Amino acid sequence: MSGRAAPARRVAAEVLAAVRDDDAYANLLLPARIAQARLGPADAALATELTYGTLRMLGRYDRIIRLAANRETSAIDPAVLDVLRLGIHQLLATRIPPHAAVGDTVALAPRRATGFVNGVLRTVSRTSAEEWDARLTAGLTGHARLAAEHAHPEWVVDALGAALDADGRGGELAELVAADNVAPAVALVALPGLASVDELGEPGAYAPTAARAPGGDPAAVPAVRDGRGRVQDEGSQLAALVLSRARPVATGERWLDMCAGPGGKAALLAAEAAVGGATLTANELVPARAGLVRKALTVLDPAPAVVEGDAARFGATHPGGFDRILLDAPCTGLGALRRRPEARWRKRPDDVAALVALQTRLLDAAVEALAPGGLLAYVTCSPHPAETREVVAAALARHPGLAALDTRAVGQDVATADLGDGIGPALQLWPHRHGTDAMFIQLLTRP
Ligand SMILES: C[S@@+](CC[C@H](N)C(=O)[O-])C[C@H]1O[C@@H](n2cnc3c(N)ncnc32)[C@H](O)[C@@H]1O
């Protein structure tokens, strides 16, 4: 076990270091490192479990380290701290035998710290995961307790609680934060006109374009390999389809995806536009991400235009110029914590105000660029009330005549199964209810 697992641990340790030092995204970096290290399927699965599990539980493991090492984590060399976190994850959350978890993890530590790492991990191993839980949550109640139990910063638990309240689901907070710690099932999208759901696998749960990935590497599915199918969360699929299917498409409609990178929703919208006789323009601020959008759209013939720059310009350059607009706004991503294991620890509560200002600026521009009677979808992969319902409410107050459409009803018409209750007119999806990211979707129109 220990010999076989060593390369997987090394890859996990490298990704943890890059996340810490270079602000890398584990979900993007890990597959590249797995390929570079030529890990077989079993080692790749172990490297993924170690990396994702350790990053998700970081706050919890740091509290355990503080108790077991009897010192603040800020007083521990960051590289040594990563090794300790990785070891604790193996001891408390996997079935790796303790001697292998400790021995192989110590081997990753800088030579000067091997004694320290060995001592701390042995201390941790003498107490069960359940007992550690009891110690970490002793005396805590409410959100503080949920934060400790499910390894979320408390401000995130507060924000998710407020978002659930706003959707009439106040009692579901424990289920939501637990769902954030479970790896999502891989969903595929069959791009309309290019692939069928049957080609990809069993139908998905809600989106008519969705299939459940058959196990293993999704790229092994021929339609995914040639770009006619893609990996895409069902909530993201519904967000695009709510815009494209809210009403029939008239030939010649002009569509705009303002914030398109890396291109998931743009690919689905482009396929929908091609089927309906509309034309899509995809815009992205960051050139490298615009490149990803171009790549995602090459499967379409002709490929839609991809342009680069601040989407706020469209209000002035194309007033009333688009019949349908997707504003999939930059956000905290608090609805996609399952996929971005480090995100909960990286985001700060004071990030929210700057994002709300950006979302507001982009939404104002979207309203200006929308043709009279057109459809605008404001979408975030965060359910945070400040980024969702409050941004929309403020826009409705600023723009006379701007109206919120019953997006729950549209979503229900589009979906293949009952989406359940919620407080409209927005459609809010939830990981614990729908198995999707917590996408917020609000359709707007103007006179
Ligand atoms: C939530 S992501 C979009 C995801 C995308 N719609 C998809 O489904 O693949 C938001 C994107 O907005 C881009 N962005 C940030 N500020 C922007 C701006 N001022 N104008 C245009 N795009 C911007 C980010 O680089 C990021 O790629």
The ligand as an SDF file (V2000), in Angstrom:
LIG
                    3D

 27 29  0  0  0  0  0  0  0  0999 V2000
  -18.9830   32.8890  -13.6210 C   0  0  0  0  0  0  0  0  0  0  0  0
  -17.7200   33.0080  -14.7960 S   0  0  0  0  0  0  0  0  0  0  0  0
  -18.5720   32.6220  -16.2810 C   0  0  0  0  0  0  0  0  0  0  0  0
  -18.7360   31.1520  -16.5180 C   0  0  0  0  0  0  0  0  0  0  0  0
  -19.2000   30.8390  -17.9370 C   0  0  0  0  0  0  0  0  0  0  0  0
  -20.4380   31.5340  -18.2620 N   0  0  0  0  0  0  0  0  0  0  0  0
  -19.3660   29.3660  -18.2000 C   0  0  0  0  0  0  0  0  0  0  0  0
  -20.4880   28.8540  -18.0920 O   0  0  0  0  0  0  0  0  0  0  0  0
  -18.3690   28.7030  -18.5290 O   0  0  0  0  0  0  0  0  0  0  0  0
  -17.4980   34.7350  -14.9210 C   0  0  0  0  0  0  0  0  0  0  0  0
  -16.5170   35.1670  -15.9880 C   0  0  0  0  0  0  0  0  0  0  0  0
  -16.5860   36.5910  -16.0790 O   0  0  0  0  0  0  0  0  0  0  0  0
  -15.3120   37.0720  -16.4150 C   0  0  0  0  0  0  0  0  0  0  0  0
  -15.2990   38.5120  -16.0950 N   0  0  0  0  0  0  0  0  0  0  0  0
  -14.9610   39.1290  -14.9540 C   0  0  0  0  0  0  0  0  0  0  0  0
  -15.1270   40.4570  -15.0620 N   0  0  0  0  0  0  0  0  0  0  0  0
  -15.5970   40.6790  -16.3140 C   0  0  0  0  0  0  0  0  0  0  0  0
  -15.9540   41.8580  -17.0360 C   0  0  0  0  0  0  0  0  0  0  0  0
  -15.8570   43.0480  -16.4760 N   0  0  0  0  0  0  0  0  0  0  0  0
  -16.3790   41.7220  -18.3090 N   0  0  0  0  0  0  0  0  0  0  0  0
  -16.4560   40.4940  -18.8790 C   0  0  0  0  0  0  0  0  0  0  0  0
  -16.1360   39.3410  -18.2490 N   0  0  0  0  0  0  0  0  0  0  0  0
  -15.7070   39.4450  -16.9780 C   0  0  0  0  0  0  0  0  0  0  0  0
  -14.3850   36.1970  -15.6050 C   0  0  0  0  0  0  0  0  0  0  0  0
  -13.0800   36.2110  -16.1560 O   0  0  0  0  0  0  0  0  0  0  0  0
  -15.0730   34.8310  -15.7240 C   0  0  0  0  0  0  0  0  0  0  0  0
  -14.5340   34.1250  -16.8030 O   0  0  0  0  0  0  0  0  0  0  0  0
  1  2  1  0
  2  3  1  0
  2 10  1  0
  3  4  1  0
  4  5  1  0
  5  6  1  0
  5  7  1  0
  7  8  2  0
  7  9  1  0
 10 11  1  0
 11 12  1  0
 11 26  1  0
 12 13  1  0
 13 14  1  0
 13 24  1  0
 14 15  1  0
 14 23  1  0
 15 16  2  0
 16 17  1  0
 17 18  1  0
 17 23  2  0
 18 19  1  0
 18 20  2  0
 20 21  1  0
 21 22  2  0
 22 23  1  0
 24 25  1  0
 24 26  1  0
 26 27  1  0
M  CHG  2   2   1   9  -1
M  END
$$$$
